[in-house]
């Protein structure tokens, strides 16, 4: 796990002693990250979806931090004669780490491949697409049913925290990471629990403690809710598309233990994973880029964009 984790935090000066603590989390789940298996499930679901939609495109998969590495995938594509590709990334939101860093990684991988590397266009952000919002909303409804005898219950949305300086870097038209997440939370709450009170908080902080990140942390927020007399909490990880380790450890383990200690009833809503609506969304986003006249399915109004300016979302 340590080589993988060193890749994840490259450039952040995180000591190996801290990475060893994080590696211990993976040992509770077989010593591997679940994300590769989840990517395979999504690809397996997407192939027949594209075929049924009349889209004849080969599918490839490349990772930022572990095998299959993106540079190896692009080299394979070059050898297969691929000259141009569309990139679907597994984050719906804008910011350095959830958008711009993917573009930088693509540029780095293309440079590593060298002559003949495919040109790669990133598909737009999808934080408000029905195929993303509706699976999250259904998961919240299902979680609410498990606490139907608890009152009062608060709905809490979570996303990966980022450094405050990174949040200060807005994308085109002034849209920011928190702007898009607030819109997703608003849309999911309106569909799943109209009129319910909800909060957006953060999880999975990493890096030196002296650097400010978005707050409050989910565990600190649970303390606040318990002090306010809240009896139960539904936690919906709207910042994540699948149940990878930051969900199953940070929420299903650490946050669940915090709730138990505080006497809070606790239920965690599922992520989309390979829900058929999410898979259909990927097909629709591909169709958008292949056919400019294709309709765009959106539930929100915050700015999203197809092509990022060269200096968009650069961290300070």
C-alpha positions in Angstrom: 0.0 0.0 0.0 2.8 2.5 0.7 3.9 2.9 -2.9 0.3 3.6 -3.9 -0.2 6.1 -1.1 3.1 7.9 -1.9 1.7 8.4 -5.4 -1.6 9.7 -4.0 0.1 12.4 -1.8 3.1 13.1 -4.1 4.3 16.7 -3.6 2.4 17.2 -0.3 5.2 16.4 2.1 3.2 13.8 3.9 5.6 11.6 6.0 5.7 7.8 5.7 4.6 7.5 9.3 1.3 9.1 8.4 1.0 7.0 5.3 1.6 3.8 7.4 -1.5 4.8 9.5 -3.6 5.2 6.4 -2.3 1.9 5.0 -3.7 0.2 8.1 -7.2 1.3 6.9 -6.7 -0.7 3.7 -5.7 -3.8 5.7 -9.3 -3.9 7.1 -10.5 -4.5 3.5 -8.1 -7.1 2.2 -5.1 -4.8 1.8 -6.3 -3.4 -1.5 -8.2 -0.3 -2.7 -11.7 -1.2 -3.9 -11.6 1.4 -6.6 -10.1 -0.8 -9.4 -12.9 -3.3 -9.0 -15.4 -0.5 -9.1 -13.9 0.9 -12.3 -14.1 -2.6 -13.8 -17.8 -2.8 -12.8 -18.5 0.6 -14.4 -16.7 -0.4 -17.6 -18.6 -3.7 -17.8 -21.9 -1.9 -17.5 -21.0 0.8 -20.0 -20.0 -1.5 -22.9 -23.5 -2.8 -23.5 -25.0 0.6 -22.8 -22.9 2.2 -25.5 -23.7 -0.6 -27.9 -27.4 -0.3 -27.3 -27.2 3.5 -27.9 -25.5 3.0 -31.2 -22.1 4.4 -30.0 -19.2 2.4 -31.4 -16.2 3.4 -29.4 -13.5 1.3 -27.7 -13.2 1.8 -23.9 -9.9 2.2 -22.1 -9.1 2.8 -18.5 -6.1 4.6 -16.9 -5.3 5.5 -13.3 -3.5 8.4 -11.8 -1.9 6.5 -8.9 -1.7 2.8 -9.7 -1.8 0.2 -12.4 -3.1 0.5 -15.0 -1.3 3.9 -15.2 -2.6 6.5 -17.6 0.6 6.7 -19.5 0.6 3.0 -20.1 -3.0 3.2 -21.3 -2.3 6.0 -23.7 0.7 4.0 -25.1 -1.6 1.1 -25.6 -4.1 3.3 -27.4 -1.4 4.7 -29.6 -0.4 1.2 -30.5 -4.0 0.4 -31.3 -4.1 3.3 -33.7 -6.2 5.6 -31.6 -5.6 9.3 -32.4 -8.2 11.0 -30.4 -10.1 10.1 -27.2 -12.7 11.4 -24.8 -11.9 11.3 -21.1 -14.6 10.6 -18.5 -13.1 11.3 -15.0 -14.5 9.9 -11.8 -15.2 13.3 -10.2 -18.3 15.4 -11.1 -16.9 18.7 -9.7 -14.6 21.5 -10.5 -11.4 22.4 -8.5 -7.8 21.6 -8.9 -7.9 18.1 -7.5 -11.2 17.1 -9.0 -10.7 18.6 -12.5 -7.6 20.5 -13.3 -5.2 17.8 -11.9 -6.8 15.3 -14.3 -6.0 17.6 -17.2 -2.4 18.0 -15.9 -2.1 14.2 -15.6 -3.3 13.7 -19.1 -0.7 16.2 -20.4 2.0 14.5 -18.4 1.0 11.0 -19.7 0.9 12.3 -23.3 4.3 13.7 -22.9 5.6 10.4 -21.5 4.2 8.5 -24.5 5.7 11.0 -26.9 5.0 11.1 -30.6 1.7 9.6 -31.6 0.1 10.0 -28.2 -3.7 10.4 -28.6 -5.2 13.8 -28.2 -7.6 13.7 -25.2 -10.6 15.8 -24.6 -12.2 15.8 -21.1 -16.0 15.4 -20.9 -17.8 18.1 -19.0 -18.6 18.1 -15.3 -21.8 16.3 -14.3 -22.7 17.4 -10.7 -26.3 18.2 -11.7 -27.0 15.5 -14.3 -30.1 13.5 -13.5 -28.1 10.3 -13.7 -26.0 11.5 -10.8 -28.6 13.3 -8.7 -31.3 10.7 -8.9 -29.3 7.7 -7.6 -28.1 9.8 -4.7 -31.7 10.9 -4.0 -33.0 7.3 -4.0 -30.2 6.2 -1.7 -31.1 9.0 0.8 -34.7 7.9 0.7 -33.7 4.3 1.4 -31.5 5.4 4.3 -34.3 7.6 5.7 -36.5 4.5 5.9 -34.1 2.8 8.1 -34.4 5.6 10.7 -38.2 6.0 10.3 -38.7 5.6 14.1 -36.0 8.2 15.0 -36.9 11.9 15.6 -35.4 14.4 14.9 -33.1 13.2 12.1 -30.7 15.5 10.2 -29.5 14.9 6.6 -25.8 15.5 6.2 -24.0 15.6 2.8 -20.3 15.0 2.7 -17.5 15.6 0.1 -13.8 15.4 0.1 -12.3 18.4 1.9 -9.7 20.5 0.0 -7.2 23.2 1.0 -8.9 26.6 1.4 -6.5 28.1 -1.0 -7.5 25.6 -3.6 -11.2 26.5 -3.1 -10.3 30.2 -3.6 -9.3 29.4 -7.2 -12.6 29.6 -9.1 -13.3 28.1 -12.5 -14.7 29.9 -15.5 -17.7 32.2 -14.7 -16.7 32.2 -11.0 -17.9 28.7 -10.3 -16.2 26.9 -7.4 -16.0 23.5 -5.8 -18.4 24.5 -3.0 -20.8 26.1 -5.5 -21.3 22.9 -7.4 -21.5 20.8 -4.2 -24.1 23.1 -2.7 -26.2 22.7 -5.9 -25.9 18.9 -5.9 -26.9 18.8 -2.2 -29.9 21.2 -2.9 -31.1 19.0 -5.8 -30.7 15.7 -3.9 -32.4 17.0 -0.8 -35.3 18.5 -2.8 -35.9 15.1 -4.5 -35.3 12.9 -1.5 -36.6 14.9 1.5 -38.4 18.0 0.5 -38.4 20.6 3.3 -35.8 18.7 5.4 -32.9 20.6 7.0 -29.5 19.5 5.8 -25.9 20.4 6.1 -22.9 20.1 3.8 -19.7 19.1 5.6 -16.3 17.6 4.7 -14.3 14.5 5.1 -11.0 12.8 4.3 -8.7 15.7 5.0 -5.0 15.0 4.5 -1.8 17.0 4.6 0.0 19.1 7.2 -2.3 20.3 10.0 -1.2 23.9 9.8 -2.7 24.3 6.3 -6.4 25.3 6.5 -8.9 23.0 4.7 -12.6 23.2 4.2 -14.5 22.6 7.5 -16.3 21.3 9.5 -15.2 17.7 9.4 -18.0 15.2 9.5 -16.9 13.9 12.9 -16.8 17.4 14.5 -20.2 18.0 12.9 -21.7 14.9 14.5 -20.5 16.3 17.9 -22.4 19.5 17.1 -25.6 17.8 16.1 -25.6 15.6 19.2 -25.2 18.7 21.3 -28.2 20.2 19.5 -30.4 17.3 20.5 -30.5 15.6 17.0 -31.3 11.9 17.5 -30.3 10.5 14.1 -28.2 11.3 11.1 -28.4 10.3 7.4 -25.0 10.8 5.8 -25.0 11.1 2.0 -21.5 11.2 0.3 -22.5 13.3 -2.6 -18.9 14.1 -3.4 -18.2 10.5 -4.4 -19.4 8.3 -7.3 -18.6 4.9 -5.6 -18.0 3.3 -2.3 -14.2 3.5 -2.3 -12.0 3.5 0.8 -12.7 7.1 1.7 -16.4 6.2 2.0 -16.1 2.8 3.6 -13.5 3.8 6.1 -14.1 7.5 6.8 -17.9 7.2 6.9 -18.8 3.5 7.5 -16.1 3.1 10.1 -14.8 6.3 11.7 -18.0 8.5 11.4 -20.2 5.5 12.4 -18.1 4.9 15.5 -18.3 8.6 16.4 -22.1 8.5 16.0 -22.3 5.4 18.2 -20.2 7.1 20.9 -22.5 10.1 20.8 -25.7 8.0 20.9 -26.8 9.1 17.4 -28.7 6.7 15.2 -26.7 6.6 11.9 -27.3 5.5 8.4 -25.1 6.1 5.4 -26.7 6.5 1.9 -25.2 4.6 -1.0 -23.2 6.1 -3.9 -24.2 5.6 -7.6 -21.6 3.0 -8.3 -22.8 1.3 -11.5 -26.5 2.2 -11.1 -28.1 2.0 -14.6 -29.0 5.7 -14.5 -25.4 6.6 -13.8 -24.2 4.4 -16.6 -26.7 6.0 -19.0 -25.4 9.4 -17.9 -21.9 8.5 -19.1 -23.3 7.4 -22.4 -25.2 10.8 -22.7 -22.1 12.8 -21.9 -20.2 11.0 -24.6 -23.1 11.6 -27.0 -23.0 15.3 -26.2 -19.4 15.6 -27.3 -19.9 13.5 -30.4 -23.0 15.5 -31.5 -23.2 19.2 -30.6 -26.9 19.1 -31.3 -27.6 16.4 -28.7 -29.7 17.7 -25.7 -27.9 18.4 -22.4 -29.6 16.9 -19.4 -29.1 19.3 -16.4 -31.1 20.0 -13.3 -29.1 23.0 -12.0 -27.9 26.3 -13.2 -24.3 26.7 -11.8 -21.8 27.1 -14.7 -20.2 24.0 -16.2 -17.9 23.9 -19.2 -16.5 21.6 -21.8 -13.1 23.2 -22.3 -11.1 24.6 -19.3 -9.0 27.7 -19.8 -5.3 27.0 -19.5 -5.0 28.5 -16.0 -8.3 27.4 -14.6 -8.4 26.1 -11.0 -4.6 26.4 -10.5 -3.8 26.1 -6.8 -2.0 29.1 -5.2 
